[in-house]
């Protein structure tokens, strides 16, 4: 038999190491050629590593979350033949198109179960299944007494043969001041589970920590009457063409932001706090925070200043779908100059959005509700929605933040103004 060593591939672009985010095999598993063994993540992409040979896994380099250097041994496989070979895997790598891992289809897993011999079956039959809790040993009389006294036998230490619980054990349990067992279905749970933060979740955590620790946020909340906007949206949706997506409030908000940023270019900016340089952008690239099965990602609608409402809606729908199914290109997930975040119907009354570093502003959309509004003579029902927006207080003063949000409010409350060219 020979040993085949698969090393960490060189994914290029100056990457010297990668993080293990998935193992699809374990030592002892049989593998076939082209079967996916692992997935690793760099700052640029997630790469799935297939096996170039068939054989049996002998050794794995580390655990999920570990960082492995390029060209370091990753997997050792026992193959038929003599001698040993060492081959780095590169040409057949399957790289996701996303800058961050979004959703990669689970590769087919092969799991062969070795059937135990008859003698082994007897021994295995005596061992409880994994995760199965053993039933306390006690006589029917002891069980009946424990039930009458509200004692959970799982909490009692048995001193009889093979750990059997006796009447004296129950007396000792109660004398020790132990609490009685809770009613059935209300038993205490003491189990804990440790989950190593890795992959996409760790990338999100790192970015949130960076933003929260380095950006002094100021959050401004304003209530917006979107009743007229909702009437307009409903009318436009009724007349939409077959290839046009259903309009949500986001395309109107995007157009309102574009018009307002033209008046306040200091907010359409990024801040390199290391170099102390603020870059104001002529192009309005709006990031749309999107929840995917793998975590929060921010696909970017490029050049929103050159798009109408329908075009914005089409691009948002396309990017959201690409983000959720993992087909988004790298450049579609980077380069934003300002971001919108929305939880839709779960949006709550107020949120405190975290700015997408190195941007200086983020606009948060809260849920829409019908509230009574005083029109000067009476209370009337109106569709109201809060905007919760955060700004980098090093770059944007509170006064300018308020003017920015108030201008967006005015456009949304009188939506015809969104379509009037300046």
PECORZI-V257600 format. One record per run of one state. SS is the DSSP state (alpha for helix, beta for strand, coil for the rest). FROM is the first residue (numbers start at 1). LEN is the number of residues. If there is no record, write none. Layout:
ss=SS from=FROM len=LEN
ss=SS from=FROM len=LEN
This chain:
ss=coil from=1 len=1
ss=beta from=2 len=6
ss=coil from=8 len=9
ss=beta from=17 len=7
ss=coil from=24 len=6
ss=beta from=30 len=2
ss=coil from=32 len=4
ss=beta from=36 len=6
ss=coil from=42 len=4
ss=beta from=46 len=5
ss=coil from=51 len=4
ss=beta from=55 len=6
ss=coil from=61 len=6
ss=beta from=67 len=3
ss=coil from=70 len=3
ss=beta from=73 len=7
ss=coil from=80 len=4
ss=beta from=84 len=5
ss=coil from=89 len=5
ss=beta from=94 len=2
ss=coil from=96 len=22
ss=alpha from=118 len=8
ss=coil from=126 len=12
ss=beta from=138 len=1
ss=coil from=139 len=1
ss=alpha from=140 len=9
ss=coil from=149 len=4
ss=alpha from=153 len=3
ss=coil from=156 len=5
ss=alpha from=161 len=3
ss=coil from=164 len=1
ss=beta from=165 len=1
ss=coil from=166 len=1
ss=alpha from=167 len=9
ss=coil from=176 len=23
ss=alpha from=199 len=16
ss=coil from=215 len=2
ss=beta from=217 len=9
ss=coil from=226 len=1
ss=alpha from=227 len=12
ss=coil from=239 len=11
ss=alpha from=250 len=14
ss=coil from=264 len=1
ss=alpha from=265 len=3
ss=coil from=268 len=1
ss=beta from=269 len=4
ss=coil from=273 len=4
ss=beta from=277 len=4
ss=coil from=281 len=5
ss=beta from=286 len=7
ss=coil from=293 len=2
ss=beta from=295 len=7
ss=coil from=302 len=2
ss=alpha from=304 len=3
ss=coil from=307 len=2
ss=alpha from=309 len=17
ss=coil from=326 len=4
ss=alpha from=330 len=4
ss=coil from=334 len=4
ss=beta from=338 len=5
ss=coil from=343 len=1
ss=alpha from=344 len=3
ss=coil from=347 len=12
ss=beta from=359 len=1
ss=coil from=360 len=1
ss=beta from=361 len=14
ss=coil from=375 len=4
ss=beta from=379 len=14
ss=coil from=393 len=5
ss=alpha from=398 len=16
ss=coil from=414 len=1
ss=alpha from=415 len=5
ss=coil from=420 len=3
